Amino acid sequence: MSEYQENSVVESIERLADALYRLTLHAPCIAAAAKPGQFIMAACGHSLDPLLRRPFSIHQAATSGTIQLLFKVIGRGTNLLSELRPGQSLSLLGPLGHGFQLPPSGPLCLIGGGIGIAPLFFLATKWLQQPRPPESCVVLLGSRTAEEIRQLATDFSELGCLVGTATDDGSLGHHGLVSDLLPPFLSDLKQVCTCGPTAMMAAIAGLCRDTAVPCETSLESHMACGLGACLGCAIPGADGHYKHVCKHGPVFNAEEVAWSR
Amino acid sequence: MEPLIPPTDLDLQVAIGPLRLANPVMTASGTFGYGAEFANLVDLNRLGAMVVKGISLEPRPGNPPPRIVETSCGMLNAIGLENVGVKRFINQKMPFLRTCLSRVIVNILGDSIEEYAFLAHELSGVAGIDALEINISCPNVKKGGVAFGTVPEMAAAVTQAVKRETDLPVIVKLSPNVTDIVAMAQAVEQSGADAVSLINTLIGMAIDARTRRPRLANIIGGLSGPAIKPIALRMVWQVASTVSIPVIGIGGIGTAEDAIEFLLAGATAVQIGTANFYNPGATEQILTGIEHYLRQQGETSIRAIIGSLRLGV
């Protein structure tokens, strides 16, 4: 496994919704090595405040040498990222962590909630590199409002996925939880891959366990290094031991995680 | 401008008591894992020494999350001394460390004087270990939980117990959470410490005003990073001006200029800590920067700048 400290160059930054951005970066070393589910640590800003890099899952990696990050402005780090303009540089560390393990054949269901949708696009892209029918890649997206997922739902459809949506306010698709959309598909699925709020992933992990469908979950945590050195990103494991999101994860089999915490 | 003195002619060697280092740049315990974590990003053979994550007798699980929080120009951590324990350290981590050319220093921690002594004994015969660093910032469970590092007599007792069990050079890592760090340094010097390293983290706290909750599950934690540098520099200067054993400077060092300030204040070597997190290349950049500084200053030896702070007119 190779990791790089790479000075990337901003190719473009798109505002997809109010506080939702998609950043395209030229980072050939990281792009070539990245696997779906892995993440990078980005040094937001050029000063000592904020001090630490921020973890972002890789939204897309292309053979042309670019990667994409999907992020929502929630604090100082992401606010600095949103101010980046084409031609500016961004120091990245990656690709880091352990990505999604996939079965040899589908169908697969990818379930993303909010900004947790980010790593699923790279995953769907890789999965559909082999010719597969849309039913082999069911994508269920949830968010608070239509605005946050409209563009992403289109992108997944254009990729060749079968897309379902759910919003808290009913402005797009199912009015309710994205996990409500899963049960009709469960009996046929070979695997579920999910990333989003913990409560959402816990509910999905429970549904998968009840029907014996393997479930891969991508977790997040505050972390200082992303390399397994600071040990700041501990989460309780099902075996009673702490696991580190940066090294053991960020993608865990749902059975490895203690969801009721 | 071309360098007047070629890099190969620079003498960067320093001595930490009986331990000779190729250069004064070390990694601080708890910020560099067991070395292997950085192998893809740093040339581990270039470092003066690696101080590995603190080791206890038994594996420790660490504290519940959240364990870290960012603060202004710094971070708080309450990792809870999570480590693999001495047996797994020797069996699983030392084989890789033995392949590195840099010196390996093992940081040890315990709940009692006996535990420190036993760890020193266990690690002494292990090939590839060049020195021990004692973390005395832990609570003494048998003595009501008062940290070894806050009472000079207790710090002295730990130092003596470790020295009795090992022939390895012993560095005592001092806590800044004391009234008089010079008294602590003197106490461990008199007890046979070969060197002192300072400072460990400063105890701090962060609160989320919105939720009215502490940001760390442990409520309080250790502050590190650039925010603590002026305090660390002051303490290093005070200690280095008083004791005769070598002082290793730690605290917020992120650039060559930071490291040089500690050397000028009297530190014989420096440890890079939190900077490894936000800039994994920090150690090598600092080493290169120190070489550049020596050439600029027309010095051929690192030892010419150690303690060369100019005072008065």
Contacts between the chains, C-beta under 8 A, distances in Angstrom:
chain1	res1	chain2	res2	distance
A	1	B	40	7.7
A	2	B	40	5.9
A	3	B	40	4.6
A	3	B	41	6.1
A	4	B	40	7.8
A	4	B	41	7.8
A	5	B	41	5.7
A	5	B	279	7.9
A	5	B	280	5.7
A	5	B	281	5.6
A	43	B	278	6.8
A	43	B	279	7.8
A	48	B	73	4.7
A	48	B	225	7.7
A	48	B	226	4.8
A	48	B	254	7.3
A	49	B	72	5.6
A	49	B	73	4.9
A	50	B	70	6.1
A	51	B	70	6.0
A	51	B	73	5.8
A	51	B	74	6.3
A	51	B	75	6.3
A	51	B	225	5.6
A	51	B	226	7.1
A	51	B	274	7.5
A	51	B	278	5.7
A	52	B	70	5.2
A	52	B	75	6.3
A	52	B	277	6.4
A	52	B	278	5.5
A	53	B	277	7.7
A	53	B	278	5.8
A	93	B	41	7.7
A	93	B	280	6.5
A	221	B	65	6.8
A	221	B	66	8.0
A	222	B	66	6.0
A	222	B	68	5.7
A	222	B	69	7.0
A	222	B	70	7.9
A	223	B	68	7.3
A	224	B	68	5.5
A	224	B	75	6.1
A	224	B	77	7.6
A	224	B	274	7.5
A	224	B	277	4.1
A	224	B	278	7.5
A	225	B	31	7.9
A	225	B	37	7.9
A	225	B	276	7.0
A	225	B	277	4.2
A	225	B	280	7.5
A	227	B	33	7.1
A	227	B	37	4.8
A	227	B	38	6.7
A	227	B	41	7.7
A	227	B	280	6.9
A	228	B	33	5.8
A	228	B	37	4.8
A	229	B	31	6.2
A	229	B	32	5.9
A	229	B	33	3.9
A	229	B	37	4.7
A	229	B	38	7.1
A	229	B	53	7.8
A	229	B	276	6.8
A	229	B	277	7.1
A	230	B	30	7.7
A	230	B	31	7.0
A	230	B	68	6.6
A	230	B	77	7.1
A	230	B	79	7.3
A	230	B	277	5.6
A	231	B	53	7.9
A	231	B	62	6.3
A	231	B	67	7.1
A	231	B	79	5.0
A	231	B	82	5.0
A	232	B	67	4.8
A	232	B	68	3.5
A	232	B	77	6.4
A	232	B	79	6.6
A	233	B	65	7.6
A	233	B	67	7.8
A	234	B	62	6.1
A	234	B	63	7.9
A	234	B	64	7.7
A	234	B	65	5.1
A	234	B	67	6.0
A	234	B	82	7.3
A	235	B	65	6.4
A	236	B	64	7.6
A	241	B	61	6.6
A	242	B	61	5.8
A	242	B	62	6.0
A	242	B	65	8.0
A	242	B	82	7.1
